[in-house]
Amino acid sequence: MLIKKLILGVAMMAGLSACATTDVPSRLAPVETATILKTQSADWNVQDVRVNVSRDLKVSEANVYYPIADIVWRGDEFGDRYAQVGEIVRRGISAGVYHMAGPRDVIIEIDVKRFHAVTEKAQISIGGIHDINFMLTVRDAATGQALTGPKLIKTNLKALSGYPALIADREGRGQKYRIMGHLQQLIRDELGNYPVDMQDLT
């Protein structure tokens, strides 16, 4: 009886451990889809990362804790937020697939649906979450055939706040750097375990 209880206890702990270590990309698709995708991606060689940020998305420059908008970005000087967001996403995703060198040339298409970072007011006080949603499609570079997707990817990253945020900005590790690094790791996990380094953020 004691042995049965011990076995049951070990099984329950293993189940809890599996739940605790599930990563974000895996939660966004069935296990079967993720497995097939990673098997396919071993043969891919990314020729281009194309990012679309629709001008229909609503931008907010309001310095409040939580603007109601699709795009909230303050990590660059005031300017074309659509172009700025597109460049951040392109650089992050490109860094994550830099080492893919299979025999099949592919193109990655990203259609940004939401890019909600934190405002100045939030960053110096309560912080918040960098919330990013996009559609991911991978196409054969020669034929244009969709090899996977479009697939909705939802991800978020806890924002720094207060003094740590100030220091990170001064050292060049602010919102932009952290979000690009997060996207780099996300696409790496989504497409397969390829070696990456933050120095690939070019």
WOCORVEN-V103967 format. One line per field, one symbol per residue. psi: psi as a letter, one per 40 degrees, with the letter a starting at -180 (. if undefined). Layout:
BEGIN
psi = ???
END
This chain:
BEGIN
psi = ddddddddddddddddddddehidddeeiiddddddddddedeihhdihhhhhheeihihehgidgigidhhheeiihagddddddddddddddddedehfaehhihhhhhhdhggaiiddddecebahhhhhihhhhihdddehhdiahhhhhiihhiiibddddddddeffaddddddddddddddddeigihiieeeg.
END
